[in-house]
């Protein structure tokens, strides 16, 4: 990938997030962690805030103090090697294990999503049946217990939409083809569409549809993507820079340079302008569900 096409702060931010969570789970204050590592409190804060790169050796020390599992320690040491990269493409099967999902941390911290999907229902809106069908298709021969584990993880992630405080705002655009592709069969898709209608009633969720008749639009050119924005702190500044997430077959692209984010935000605005309004979108989704049941 050409130099400069990815945002280099993402691996630092993610590493800091995981290390902060591990410290909290170990019930250690920043002062206690600094004392045990023989570092300054300021250094611990910079690490957890994603403001500095980190050696894998230092990560191993922190993980040992925080009593992290060997697998997580290995994954975080691999992530540390990426914190000095000028650009970042997270490729499955490289130094960071495939099962270590870096996107989840961003998803949990985000305050707003601008999400365009061309072929599949977004993960935060999927039913368990729909998720299971996707996993079985992508992992033929996988054991049922592993499938159930992955399904449960996906469903647990959806709690952010209805949690008691700080619910994120989710603006979603679906290509009409999603309503017609019978993932898991007609009955599974029908129930999935019912779920979309139900979730669209949440005050923090807006679902729109780009109809086939819209013709060529920005989403056709860009492919699916998510723009994540993060909450502001006490002085009005964002806690983290906006980030674009683009998933591929062999890895995921993370972009956080301002001009890159602006391009995707402009693309989302263009796609949004091509959509049906919320009421019409809900009617189209409900109609598609009825047709599947006929």
Secondary structure, DSSP 8 states (H G I E B T S, - for coil): --TTSS-THHHHHHHHHHHHHHHHHTT--HHHHHHHHT--HHHHHHHHTT-S---HHHHHHHHHHHT--HHHHHHHHHHHHTTT-SS-EEETTSSS-TTS-THHHHHHHEEEEEEEESSS--GGG--HHHHHHHHHHHSTT--HHHHHHHHHHHHHHGGGGT-SS---EEEEEEETHHHH--TT-HHHHHHHHHHHHHHTTSTTEEEEEE-GGG-S-HHHHH-SEEEEEE-B-TTS-BSS--EEEEE-SSEEEEE-SHHHHHHHHHHHHHHHHTS--HHHHHHHHHHHHHHHH-
